[in-house]
Structure formats: structure tokens, C-alpha cells
Amino acid sequence: MTPASAFSNTRASYLAMALLLTLLCGVSLFVGTADLPWAGNWLDREALKILLISRLPRTAAAVLTGSSMAVAGIIMQLLVRNRFVEPGTTGTTEAAMLGLLLVTLLAPSTPIFLKMVIAAISALIGMGGFLLLARRLPPSQPLLVPLVGLIYGGIIGAGVIFIAYQADMLQYLAVWMSGEFSGVLAGRYELLWLAGAMAVLAYFAADQFTIAGLGKSAGVSLGLNYGQVMALGLLTVSMVTALVVVTIGMVPFVGLVVPNIVSRFMGDNLRANLPIVAGLGGILVLASDIIGRVVRFPYEIPAGTIFGVFGATIFLWLLLSRPARAS
């Protein structure tokens, strides 16, 4: 493939992604239990209220959640040097929930932003623990990394459930684990814009993350400040995970399946792929939210449940299949 044709294909992918995302956003604005009445050729005042207070924030929250979690997933895969990891399979999400649970239990009146900071610190500590475990695993057995991550996350999750049960806070835990957007309103989702900003920041550091993915010795030999890039990547992943858990709840498999799908079809050019990864993550999470709204209308199924079924299926496909190689 020539550079010109590669550029043309990438540009076509960007355009297709933007058109599909725009279409789904339009559908999301007009799907829900409340009808949007019209006054002549325009929406009336009550309909505009619904749009501005509920539908637009909900749509934006779904897109920001999917995009930021997908970007966090690909960053974590590069840092760990394993394609089968993401925050939800390495204990990072569970660690963020542990921090959020403890601050809610010990200081329930803490402002939401401070809760997010504490959850991010907890996620960072949990991710650091996983990295220490991953370094002790043999590099010849890449499937051991996600398996150990699932066990590690399960242990932290069991501790979270135990504390929540003892403190009679299982209802809070259920909200944080559900990954649903029905409670998103104007004034209650804006922290997710910070997660989107972290994803944009990752784009400007894409080349550094790519070099870091080659390993410490290779990165240092190429002049990379390996420790600084690792710190930036860990901070990005922990912040995005904490923001999503605090605002929406846990949406599993987004950071795992989206980067792998894009890599299977477009290769490993991180700078070119990152907008596609972000766009596809937003599309899939928004589509899951729409499906959850219509499959049992007027009731809703959480988007995290819908995407969990889809993500688990794709995860098994990734484990059992091998990418096609050009001859």
C-alpha cells in the first residue's frame, strides 16, 4: 500500500466514523420515554427543556465515556505490552471503586471533585500493583497477564463488596457497577469533559506511548524519558477510570475490544488509529445505550450490561482467533 492510498483510506475511515457518530447522536436525542412535542415546524418549549437538560447531556456522556475508556485501554495495552488488558481487567476499575466507597463511607459530604481525585489515586495505586505482578510473569505466556489481572481485580472487587455489605452500602455499589446513563442530567456529567480532555492529551503524546510500548531498554536507547511517559500514561488511565466510575459507573470491555478491533483492520499506527479508537468507542457505547432504551421500552437496560455481553463475545473471539496476515 502506497502512502497516498494509506492516507486516503485513513481519511475515509475518519469520515465514515464521523457520519455514523452523527447519525447515532441524532437517534439518541429522540429516543426515550418522554415524547418531544412540536409547535409548528419547531420543538416547543417543553421539548427544548428535555433536550437541553436530559437528552443532550446523556448523549454527550455516552460518547465521552466510550471515547475516553477506549483511549485509556489502548494506552494501558502499550504500557503493559499486552493486547488483552484494559482498566476493567486489571483491577484498576475495582480500585477506583474502593477509593470511592471509602471516601463515601468515611466522609459522605466530600465534594464530588475531591471524590474523583481520591478515586483516581486509588486507581493509580491499584494499577501500580497490577504492573508489579505483570512484570513477574513470563513474557512467553501473554495470556497469563489478563488472567492474573482478572484474578487481581476479583480480589479487590470482593473486598469492595465485603466493605459495602458491612456498611449497608450495597445499593451505592450497584449504581457504580451498572454503567448506565439514565441518571445523567445537565450539571451531573460535566466531569466527563475532563476525561475527554485527557484523551486529547494522549493524542499529542501518541508517538511517545508507541516508543514506550517497545520496552524500557528500547525506549531509553531512542532518547525517550521512559519514566515520564509511564507516569503520564498511568495518570491518564487512572483519571479516566475514576471519572467514569464516579459519573457513570463501570462499563466493561470498552478499552479492551475497541483497540483490538481497530488494530485488526488498520494496523498499529497509534497516531493514525487514536481518533478511530476514540470514535468507535463512542459509537459502540452510545449504540449500547440506545439499544438499552428500546429493547424493553419504556424500561431500560444499563448500557454497561448491553456492552458487557457484546464485549465478552468479542473478548473470546480475540483470545481464540488469530489475525489474518498478508502473504
N, C-alpha and C positions, 0 to 999 in steps of 0.2 A: 504494500500500500504506500503510495507516494504521500509526502507531507501535505500536498494540496488536497488530495482526496480524504486524508485523515481529518484535516481541518474542516472540510465540507461536511463529513459525517458527524463530527462533534457539534458543529453549528446546527445541523438538522436535529440532533438529539436535544439540544437546548431548546429549540423552537417547539418541538413536539411536547417536551416536558412542560413548557410554559403554557401551551394551549390546553393540555389536559388538566393542569392545575387550575387554570382559569375556569374551565368548564365545571370542575368539581366544586370550586368555590361558589359559583353561581347556583349549582344544585343545592349546596349546603345552606345557602341563605333562604331558600324557600321550602325546606323540608323541616317539619316539626308539628307538634300537636296544635299550635296556635295558627289559625289561618291569617293571611295578610290581606285585609280588605283593600279594595281600590276605590279611589274617588275620581271618577272620570278615567283619564289615562295615567293617573299618578296614584301612588300609595297614599292612604290617608294618614293622619297624624298618629293614630294608634299603631299602625303598621310600621311607621318610621321608628317609633319608640322600640318596638320589638326588634327591628333590625339593628338599631344602634346599641341597645342595652344587652341583647342576648345573641342574635344570630351572627353579627359581625365579630364580636369577641370570641364566640365559640369557634367560628371558622378559623380565625387568626390563631387561636390557641392550638387547634389541631395541627395546623401547618407548621407552627413554630416548634411544637413538641416533636413531630416526626422529623423535621429537618435537623434540629439540634441533636436529637438522640442518634440519628444516622451518622452525623459527623463525629459525634463522640465515640461511636462504635468503631469507625474506621481509624480514628486516632489511636484508640486502645489496641486495635489489632496490630498497628505498626509498632507501638511501644513494646508490646509483649512478643511481637514477631510470630503471631499465630492468628489464622483467619477465623478461628472458631470461638472467639471471645468477644464479649461486649459487657457493659456495666451490669446487665441483669444476670449474667452467667459467671461473674467473678466476685460476687459478694458486695460490689460497690453500691448497688441499689439497696440491699438489705442494711448495709452500714449507714447509709443516709437515713433510712427509716429508723434505725436505732437511735441516731442522734436526735432526730425529730421527736421520737417518742420520749426520750429522756428529758428534753427541754420542755416538752408539753406537760410532762408529769411533774417536774421539779419547779418550773416557772411558767405556768399557763398563761400569764399575762404578757409574756415576751412578745415584742413586735414581730410581725411576720418576716421582715427582712433579717432580723437577728436570728430567727429560727432557721432561715435559709442558710445563713453563714455557718451556724453550728452544724447543720446537716451536711454542708459541703466539707467542713473539717472532718466530720465523722466518715464521710465517703472517702476522703483522701487517705485517712488512716486505714480504712478497710481495704482500699485499693493497694496501698503500700504493703499490707500483709499478704495480699494475693501475689504481688510481684516477688516477694521474698520466697514464697512457696514455688512459684513458677520457675525461678532460677535454679532450684534444686532438682527439677525434673529433667530427664534425658532428652536432648533435642531431637533424637531419632524417633521419639514417640509423641508426635504433635497432638494426638487425640487425648493424651493424658491431661493436657492443660485445661481444656474445657470441663473434663470430668472432675478434676480436682477443684476447679472453680465452682462447679455446681455443688459439690460436697461442702466446700468452704462457705458458700452463700447459704446453703441449707442449715449449717450450724449456726451462723449468725441469725438467720431467719427464725430458727427455733428459739433462740434466746430472746428475740424481739417478741415472739408470741407469748413466751412464758412471762415476761415482764408485763405485757399488756393484759394478760389474763389475771395476774396477781393484783394489778392496779385497776381492774374492771374498765379497761380501755380498749377492748377488742373492737368496739364499734368504730373508734378512730382508725385502728389498724386496717379494718375492712375498707374504709374510704381510701386510705393511702395505697392499698394494694389493687384497687379496682381499675384505675386508669380510665376514668370516664369524664365526659365533658358537659354533662347536663347541668352541673352547678356553676359553670363558667358564666360570669356576667361582667359588664364593664366595671372596672375598679377592683376585680378579683383575679385577674390573669396577667396584669402588666409586667410582672417579674419575668414572664417568658420572653419578653423582648430582650432581656439581658442574655438569656440563653441563645437567642438568635444572634446577638452581637458577638458572643463567644464563638459561634460557628463561623461568622465572617472573619474574625481574627484568625481562626485556624486556616482559612484560605490563604492569607498572607504569609503564613508560616508553613505552607504545604511542602515546599522544597526541603526545609529543614526536617520536617517529620519523615519525609521519604528517605533522607540520608540516615536519620536515626533508626529507621527500620532495617538498615543493613547491619546493625550491631554497633556496639560501643567502639571496638577497635577500628572498624572501617570508618565510622563517623569521625573519630578523632583524627585519623590519618588524612581525611579530606578537609580538615580545618573546622569541623563542627564543634561548637560548645555543647557537648552532649548533655551535661548536667542541666544546663539552662533550658534546652529543648525538652528534656524529660520533665522538668518542673512545669514548663508551660503546658505540655500535654496532659499531665496529671491534674493540674489546676483546671484546665478546660473541661476534662471529663467529670471531675468531681463537682464543679459548679453546675454544669448542665444537668447532671443526675439529681443534685439537690433541688434545683429549681423546678424540675419536672415533678419530682416526688411531692414537694411542698404544694405545688399549684394544682396538679392533675392527679397524681398517683402513678403507680408503676405501669408502664406499657412495655411488655416483654418482647424480646427478639428483634426490635427495630434496628438496633445498632449491629446486630449480627447478620441478618438476612439481606438488608439493603446493600451494604458494601459488597457482599459476595455476589449478589445478582449483577450489580454494575460491573464488577471485575470480570465476571464470566463473559460478558458481552463486549466490554470496552477496554479490557486490559488493565494495567496497573499504573497509568499516568495519573498520579494523585491530583495534580493541579487541574488537569482537564476533567477528571472524574468528580471532583468535590461538589461542583454545582449540580451535577446529575444525582449524586448521592443525596444531597440535601433536598432536591426537588422530588425524587422518588420517595424519600422518607415522608415528606409532607403529603404527597399524593396517597400513599398507602394508609397512613393514619387517618387522613380525612375521609378516605373511602370507607375505612372500617367504622368510623363514627357515623357516616351516612347509613351504612348497612345496619348498624345497631339501632338506628332510629326507625327504620322502615320494616325490619323483619318481623317485629312484634308490635307494630303500631296499634294504639298510641303509647305502648310501653317501650322502654329502651333496654338494650343490652349494652353494657360498657364496651367502649372501643377496645380497651385492653383485652377483653375476652375474645372479641372477634379477631383481633390481630394475633393473639396468642395461639389460636387454632391454626391460622394461616402460617404464622412464624414457625410453629413446631413442625408442621409438614415440610416447609422449606428447609428447616434445620436438618431433618432426617435425610432429605434429598442431597443436601450438601455433604453430609457425612458418608453417604453410600455411593455417590456418583463421583465421576472424575471429569474434569473439564476437558472438552474436546481440544485437541492440539492440531494445529495446521501441519500438513505434510510438507 
